Amino acid sequence: MKILKQTLTAAALATGLGLASQAAAHVVESGTMQLSPIASGAKYVVEHTCTHHGYALSGGLTIDKQVTTYGPLVVTGSYPKSTRTWAVELTNKSGRPTGAMEVMVTIRVLCGYRH
């Protein structure tokens, strides 16, 4: 019985260490960019590809700067474009085109890496 208990404890420890090392293999990468003008009703896709052959697990986007407080842009999609790239789709629902240097966004992607 003592050997079985030690084996189970060692297995639990190995599992815990495996999860800890796997957690260290996830990194949030981000990029901030100024968007070019977007016509009224048009869609614009912002994407980020994980570096060093990482896998895109999840992602999102924040709109850092907009001239109007209600915002001309709405996030209408957030999805993996490929195994390494996350895409976020924005749609201009303001009824007017955005101006040059009007909108700045930051895309963040959770990238997974194998050890």
N, CA and C atoms as an extended XYZ file, in Angstrom:
345
Properties=species:S:1:pos:R:3:atomname:S:1:resname:S:1:resid:I:1 pbc="F F F"
N         0.827       -1.190        0.000 N   MET     1
C         0.000        0.000        0.000 CA  MET     1
C         0.871        1.254        0.000 C   MET     1
N         1.981        1.243        0.716 N   LYS     2
C         2.867        2.393        0.777 CA  LYS     2
C         3.459        2.685       -0.610 C   LYS     2
N         3.819        1.654       -1.351 N   ILE     3
C         4.378        1.848       -2.691 CA  ILE     3
C         3.339        2.478       -3.611 C   ILE     3
N         2.092        2.016       -3.526 N   LEU     4
C         1.019        2.572       -4.337 CA  LEU     4
C         0.813        4.050       -4.010 C   LEU     4
N         0.848        4.402       -2.730 N   LYS     5
C         0.672        5.791       -2.313 CA  LYS     5
C         1.803        6.656       -2.856 C   LYS     5
N         3.042        6.174       -2.794 N   GLN     6
C         4.184        6.932       -3.308 CA  GLN     6
C         4.073        7.093       -4.825 C   GLN     6
N         3.604        6.058       -5.507 N   THR     7
C         3.443        6.124       -6.958 CA  THR     7
C         2.386        7.161       -7.324 C   THR     7
N         1.259        7.147       -6.620 N   LEU     8
C         0.207        8.124       -6.896 CA  LEU     8
C         0.677        9.538       -6.597 C   LEU     8
N         1.434        9.721       -5.529 N   THR     9
C         1.964       11.044       -5.186 CA  THR     9
C         2.927       11.510       -6.271 C   THR     9
N         3.790       10.623       -6.741 N   ALA    10
C         4.735       10.974       -7.799 CA  ALA    10
C         3.993       11.318       -9.088 C   ALA    10
N         2.922       10.574       -9.404 N   ALA    11
C         2.136       10.854      -10.604 CA  ALA    11
C         1.443       12.209      -10.484 C   ALA    11
N         0.901       12.508       -9.309 N   ALA    12
C         0.244       13.802       -9.095 CA  ALA    12
C         1.249       14.944       -9.218 C   ALA    12
N         2.443       14.752       -8.679 N   LEU    13
C         3.497       15.764       -8.761 CA  LEU    13
C         3.915       15.961      -10.212 C   LEU    13
N         4.077       14.879      -10.950 N   ALA    14
C         4.470       14.975      -12.358 CA  ALA    14
C         3.393       15.701      -13.164 C   ALA    14
N         2.138       15.412      -12.863 N   THR    15
C         1.035       16.090      -13.552 CA  THR    15
C         1.065       17.577      -13.238 C   THR    15
N         1.252       17.919      -11.984 N   GLY    16
C         1.326       19.324      -11.578 CA  GLY    16
C         2.480       20.038      -12.251 C   GLY    16
N         3.624       19.393      -12.342 N   LEU    17
C         4.784       19.995      -12.998 CA  LEU    17
C         4.519       20.147      -14.490 C   LEU    17
N         3.838       19.172      -15.065 N   GLY    18
C         3.502       19.249      -16.483 CA  GLY    18
C         2.598       20.436      -16.766 C   GLY    18
N         1.603       20.664      -15.908 N   LEU    19
C         0.714       21.803      -16.089 CA  LEU    19
C         1.460       23.107      -15.892 C   LEU    19
N         2.371       23.149      -14.931 N   ALA    20
C         3.126       24.366      -14.681 CA  ALA    20
C         4.011       24.698      -15.877 C   ALA    20
N         4.659       23.683      -16.447 N   SER    21
C         5.523       23.960      -17.588 CA  SER    21
C         4.693       24.320      -18.808 C   SER    21
N         3.505       23.738      -18.924 N   GLN    22
C         2.641       24.062      -20.041 CA  GLN    22
C         2.117       25.496      -19.908 C   GLN    22
N         1.817       25.929      -18.703 N   ALA    23
C         1.338       27.290      -18.486 CA  ALA    23
C         2.403       28.303      -18.887 C   ALA    23
N         3.664       27.972      -18.654 N   ALA    24
C         4.757       28.858      -19.010 CA  ALA    24
C         4.926       28.929      -20.529 C   ALA    24
N         4.285       28.018      -21.252 N   ALA    25
C         4.422       27.970      -22.701 CA  ALA    25
C         3.378       28.832      -23.416 C   ALA    25
N         2.633       29.637      -22.673 N   HIS    26
C         1.630       30.521      -23.267 CA  HIS    26
C         2.069       31.969      -23.081 C   HIS    26
N         2.002       32.738      -24.150 N   VAL    27
C         2.450       34.129      -24.115 CA  VAL    27
C         1.413       35.002      -24.815 C   VAL    27
N         1.112       36.145      -24.215 N   VAL    28
C         0.239       37.117      -24.878 CA  VAL    28
C         1.129       38.043      -25.694 C   VAL    28
N         0.901       38.043      -26.990 N   GLU    29
C         1.626       38.938      -27.886 CA  GLU    29
C         0.655       40.025      -28.327 C   GLU    29
N         1.179       41.212      -28.604 N   SER    30
C         0.288       42.302      -29.007 CA  SER    30
C         0.962       43.194      -30.030 C   SER    30
N         0.143       43.940      -30.715 N   GLY    31
C         0.631       44.926      -31.665 CA  GLY    31
C        -0.349       46.076      -31.735 C   GLY    31
N         0.183       47.297      -31.755 N   THR    32
C        -0.653       48.498      -31.842 CA  THR    32
C        -0.434       49.126      -33.206 C   THR    32
N        -1.533       49.537      -33.833 N   MET    33
C        -1.408       50.125      -35.160 CA  MET    33
C        -2.444       51.214      -35.394 C   MET    33
N        -2.087       52.155      -36.211 N   GLN    34
C        -2.983       53.211      -36.664 CA  GLN    34
C        -3.704       52.664      -37.891 C   GLN    34
N        -5.022       52.761      -37.929 N   LEU    35
C        -5.775       52.244      -39.067 CA  LEU    35
C        -5.904       53.292      -40.158 C   LEU    35
N        -5.874       52.821      -41.383 N   SER    36
C        -6.128       53.708      -42.512 CA  SER    36
C        -7.629       53.991      -42.568 C   SER    36
N        -8.050       54.990      -43.331 N   PRO    37
C        -9.481       55.319      -43.400 CA  PRO    37
C       -10.326       54.115      -43.818 C   PRO    37
N       -11.520       54.007      -43.193 N   ILE    38
C       -12.447       52.918      -43.476 CA  ILE    38
C       -13.771       53.546      -43.897 C   ILE    38
N       -14.262       53.152      -45.063 N   ALA    39
C       -15.515       53.715      -45.590 CA  ALA    39
C       -16.694       53.325      -44.706 C   ALA    39
N       -17.747       54.117      -44.762 N   SER    40
C       -18.964       53.818      -44.013 CA  SER    40
C       -19.528       52.476      -44.454 C   SER    40
N       -19.808       51.600      -43.492 N   GLY    41
C       -20.343       50.272      -43.774 CA  GLY    41
C       -19.295       49.236      -44.147 C   GLY    41
N       -18.044       49.655      -44.317 N   ALA    42
C       -16.981       48.728      -44.728 CA  ALA    42
C       -16.422       47.959      -43.539 C   ALA    42
N       -15.827       46.836      -43.861 N   LYS    43
C       -15.172       46.003      -42.848 CA  LYS    43
C       -13.667       46.141      -42.988 C   LYS    43
N       -12.969       45.965      -41.864 N   TYR    44
C       -11.509       46.033      -41.834 CA  TYR    44
C       -11.038       44.916      -40.918 C   TYR    44
N       -10.075       44.134      -41.360 N   VAL    45
C        -9.593       43.018      -40.554 CA  VAL    45
C        -8.179       43.317      -40.067 C   VAL    45
N        -7.995       43.212      -38.749 N   VAL    46
C        -6.691       43.365      -38.118 CA  VAL    46
C        -6.254       41.966      -37.708 C   VAL    46
N        -4.998       41.602      -37.983 N   GLU    47
C        -4.539       40.265      -37.613 CA  GLU    47
C        -3.136       40.295      -37.024 C   GLU    47
N        -2.855       39.243      -36.263 N   HIS    48
C        -1.531       39.075      -35.669 CA  HIS    48
C        -1.144       37.605      -35.799 C   HIS    48
N         0.087       37.360      -36.260 N   THR    49
C         0.618       36.010      -36.385 CA  THR    49
C         1.596       35.774      -35.243 C   THR    49
N         1.408       34.683      -34.517 N   CYS    50
C         2.295       34.341      -33.400 CA  CYS    50
C         3.719       34.128      -33.909 C   CYS    50
N         4.669       34.635      -33.156 N   THR    51
C         6.077       34.500      -33.527 CA  THR    51
C         6.598       33.115      -33.165 C   THR    51
N         7.726       32.772      -33.700 N   HIS    52
C         8.448       31.535      -33.357 CA  HIS    52
C         7.580       30.288      -33.468 C   HIS    52
N         6.734       30.228      -34.491 N   HIS    53
C         5.890       29.056      -34.767 CA  HIS    53
C         4.890       28.756      -33.657 C   HIS    53
N         4.438       29.788      -32.952 N   GLY    54
C         3.419       29.607      -31.913 CA  GLY    54
C         2.047       29.402      -32.528 C   GLY    54
N         1.140       28.867      -31.737 N   TYR    55
C        -0.233       28.607      -32.160 CA  TYR    55
C        -1.157       29.657      -31.562 C   TYR    55
N        -2.011       30.260      -32.392 N   ALA    56
C        -2.965       31.267      -31.920 CA  ALA    56
C        -4.117       30.555      -31.220 C   ALA    56
N        -4.232       30.763      -29.906 N   LEU    57
C        -5.255       30.097      -29.107 CA  LEU    57
C        -6.491       30.958      -28.888 C   LEU    57
N        -6.289       32.270      -28.767 N   SER    58
C        -7.389       33.193      -28.496 CA  SER    58
C        -6.900       34.598      -28.798 C   SER    58
N        -7.816       35.526      -28.917 N   GLY    59
C        -7.379       36.884      -29.195 CA  GLY    59
C        -8.496       37.886      -28.993 C   GLY    59
N        -8.131       39.132      -29.127 N   GLY    60
C        -9.089       40.214      -28.982 CA  GLY    60
C        -8.462       41.527      -29.401 C   GLY    60
N        -9.223       42.598      -29.272 N   LEU    61
C        -8.755       43.892      -29.746 CA  LEU    61
C        -9.335       44.993      -28.877 C   LEU    61
N        -8.551       46.001      -28.620 N   THR    62
C        -9.063       47.198      -27.961 CA  THR    62
C        -8.877       48.377      -28.905 C   THR    62
N        -9.857       49.250      -28.914 N   ILE    63
C        -9.765       50.466      -29.718 CA  ILE    63
C        -9.217       51.534      -28.782 C   ILE    63
N        -7.963       51.915      -29.015 N   ASP    64
C        -7.249       52.805      -28.102 CA  ASP    64
C        -7.611       54.277      -28.303 C   ASP    64
N        -7.889       54.657      -29.530 N   LYS    65
C        -8.136       56.077      -29.794 CA  LYS    65
C        -9.191       56.197      -30.877 C   LYS    65
N       -10.215       56.979      -30.602 N   GLN    66
C       -11.222       57.322      -31.596 CA  GLN    66
C       -11.579       58.782      -31.390 C   GLN    66
N       -11.774       59.476      -32.466 N   VAL    67
C       -12.121       60.896      -32.363 CA  VAL    67
C       -13.496       61.053      -31.737 C   VAL    67
N       -14.449       60.192      -32.110 N   THR    68
C       -15.799       60.283      -31.566 CA  THR    68
C       -15.932       59.372      -30.357 C   THR    68
N       -16.658       59.798      -29.356 N   THR    69
C       -16.786       59.006      -28.131 CA  THR    69
C       -17.670       57.779      -28.318 C   THR    69
N       -18.681       57.844      -29.204 N   TYR    70
C       -19.541       56.678      -29.432 CA  TYR    70
C       -18.863       55.670      -30.351 C   TYR    70
N       -17.843       56.101      -31.062 N   GLY    71
C       -17.044       55.195      -31.869 CA  GLY    71
C       -17.646       54.838      -33.209 C   GLY    71
N       -16.894       55.049      -34.262 N   PRO    72
C       -17.374       54.665      -35.578 CA  PRO    72
C       -17.222       53.163      -35.850 C   PRO    72
N       -16.413       52.473      -35.076 N   LEU    73
C       -16.119       51.068      -35.350 CA  LEU    73
C       -16.685       50.138      -34.293 C   LEU    73
N       -17.139       48.976      -34.761 N   VAL    74
C       -17.671       47.937      -33.885 CA  VAL    74
C       -16.958       46.641      -34.228 C   VAL    74
N       -16.557       45.880      -33.206 N   VAL    75
C       -15.956       44.567      -33.441 CA  VAL    75
C       -17.075       43.619      -33.857 C   VAL    75
N       -16.970       43.069      -35.068 N   THR    76
C       -18.002       42.175      -35.585 CA  THR    76
C       -17.508       40.745      -35.765 C   THR    76
N       -16.266       40.476      -35.410 N   GLY    77
C       -15.747       39.117      -35.490 CA  GLY    77
C       -14.391       39.011      -34.830 C   GLY    77
N       -14.125       37.849      -34.244 N   SER    78
C       -12.834       37.555      -33.635 CA  SER    78
C       -12.638       36.053      -33.771 C   SER    78
N       -11.650       35.641      -34.563 N   TYR    79
C       -11.551       34.230      -34.937 CA  TYR    79
C       -10.124       33.851      -35.341 C   TYR    79
N        -9.796       32.546      -35.277 N   PRO    80
C        -8.494       32.107      -35.784 CA  PRO    80
C        -8.534       32.083      -37.309 C   PRO    80
N        -7.614       32.783      -37.938 N   LYS    81
C        -7.551       32.794      -39.401 CA  LYS    81
C        -6.774       31.574      -39.900 C   LYS    81
N        -5.815       31.141      -39.106 N   SER    82
C        -5.044       29.927      -39.374 CA  SER    82
C        -4.571       29.406      -38.019 C   SER    82
N        -3.776       28.376      -38.014 N   THR    83
C        -3.291       27.848      -36.731 CA  THR    83
C        -2.378       28.840      -36.027 C   THR    83
N        -1.749       29.751      -36.763 N   ARG    84
C        -0.807       30.700      -36.172 CA  ARG    84
C        -1.316       32.139      -36.126 C   ARG    84
N        -2.420       32.440      -36.792 N   THR    85
C        -2.875       33.831      -36.931 CA  THR    85
C        -4.276       34.017      -36.367 C   THR    85
N        -4.440       35.089      -35.553 N   TRP    86
C        -5.750       35.469      -35.025 CA  TRP    86
C        -6.192       36.731      -35.764 C   TRP    86
N        -7.470       36.808      -36.124 N   ALA    87
C        -8.011       37.960      -36.843 CA  ALA    87
C        -9.175       38.558      -36.070 C   ALA    87
N        -9.276       39.887      -36.111 N   VAL    88
C       -10.409       40.602      -35.523 CA  VAL    88
C       -10.977       41.501      -36.614 C   VAL    88
N       -12.284       41.363      -36.838 N   GLU    89
C       -12.963       42.133      -37.874 CA  GLU    89
C       -13.681       43.322      -37.251 C   GLU    89
N       -13.478       44.483      -37.837 N   LEU    90
C       -14.142       45.713      -37.409 CA  LEU    90
C       -15.062       46.179      -38.531 C   LEU    90
N       -16.213       46.731      -38.172 N   THR    91
C       -17.133       47.286      -39.165 CA  THR    91
C       -17.424       48.736      -38.802 C   THR    91
N       -17.347       49.595      -39.794 N   ASN    92
C       -17.654       51.015      -39.594 CA  ASN    92
C       -19.162       51.191      -39.677 C   ASN    92
N       -19.787       51.428      -38.538 N   LYS    93
C       -21.245       51.584      -38.471 CA  LYS    93
C       -21.645       53.032      -38.175 C   LYS    93
N       -20.733       53.958      -38.388 N   SER    94
C       -21.006       55.347      -37.999 CA  SER    94
C       -21.793       56.137      -39.029 C   SER    94
N       -21.865       55.651      -40.270 N   GLY    95
C       -22.543       56.425      -41.295 CA  GLY    95
C       -21.634       57.420      -41.988 C   GLY    95
N       -20.374       57.423      -41.619 N   ARG    96
C       -19.384       58.285      -42.272 CA  ARG    96
C       -18.052       57.547      -42.305 C   ARG    96
N       -17.173       57.885      -43.244 N   PRO    97
C       -15.869       57.231      -43.258 CA  PRO    97
C       -15.011       57.720      -42.098 C   PRO    97
N       -14.126       56.866      -41.644 N   THR    98
C       -13.173       57.306      -40.616 CA  THR    98
C       -12.116       58.164      -41.294 C   THR    98
N       -11.533       59.052      -40.537 N   GLY    99
C       -10.495       59.915      -41.073 CA  GLY    99
C        -9.119       59.282      -40.928 C   GLY    99
N        -8.173       59.866      -41.623 N   ALA   100
C        -6.785       59.410      -41.497 CA  ALA   100
C        -6.323       59.654      -40.069 C   ALA   100
N        -5.681       58.693      -39.491 N   MET   101
C        -5.133       58.756      -38.129 CA  MET   101
C        -6.217       58.962      -37.076 C   MET   101
N        -7.446       58.551      -37.369 N   GLU   102
C        -8.543       58.708      -36.420 CA  GLU   102
C        -8.605       57.561      -35.416 C   GLU   102
N        -8.251       56.365      -35.845 N   VAL   103
C        -8.423       55.188      -35.000 CA  VAL   103
C        -7.099       54.454      -34.804 C   VAL   103
N        -6.792       54.145      -33.554 N   MET   104
C        -5.628       53.336      -33.205 CA  MET   104
C        -6.136       52.124      -32.420 C   MET   104
N        -5.651       50.930      -32.768 N   VAL   105
C        -6.106       49.701      -32.111 CA  VAL   105
C        -4.911       48.891      -31.625 C   VAL   105
N        -5.164       48.059      -30.618 N   THR   106
C        -4.180       47.093      -30.135 CA  THR   106
C        -4.809       45.722      -30.198 C   THR   106
N        -4.182       44.820      -30.946 N   ILE   107
C        -4.639       43.432      -31.008 CA  ILE   107
C        -3.764       42.618      -30.067 C   ILE   107
N        -4.409       41.742      -29.308 N   ARG   108
C        -3.696       40.861      -28.372 CA  ARG   108
C        -4.065       39.417      -28.699 C   ARG   108
N        -3.038       38.564      -28.745 N   VAL   109
C        -3.246       37.168      -29.098 CA  VAL   109
C        -2.542       36.286      -28.067 C   VAL   109
N        -3.272       35.282      -27.564 N   LEU   110
C        -2.677       34.289      -26.676 CA  LEU   110
C        -2.059       33.225      -27.570 C   LEU   110
N        -0.738       33.137      -27.529 N   CYS   111
C         0.002       32.194      -28.364 CA  CYS   111
C         0.536       31.054      -27.508 C   CYS   111
N         0.369       29.837      -27.985 N   GLY   112
C         0.861       28.653      -27.287 CA  GLY   112
C         2.094       28.117      -27.985 C   GLY   112
N         3.025       27.644      -27.188 N   TYR   113
C         4.277       27.098      -27.708 CA  TYR   113
C         4.525       25.726      -27.129 C   TYR   113
N         4.986       24.827      -27.960 N   ARG   114
C         5.330       23.470      -27.507 CA  ARG   114
C         6.776       23.457      -27.041 C   ARG   114
N         6.997       22.684      -26.002 N   HIS   115
C         8.367       22.515      -25.505 CA  HIS   115
C         8.960       21.259      -26.051 C   HIS   115
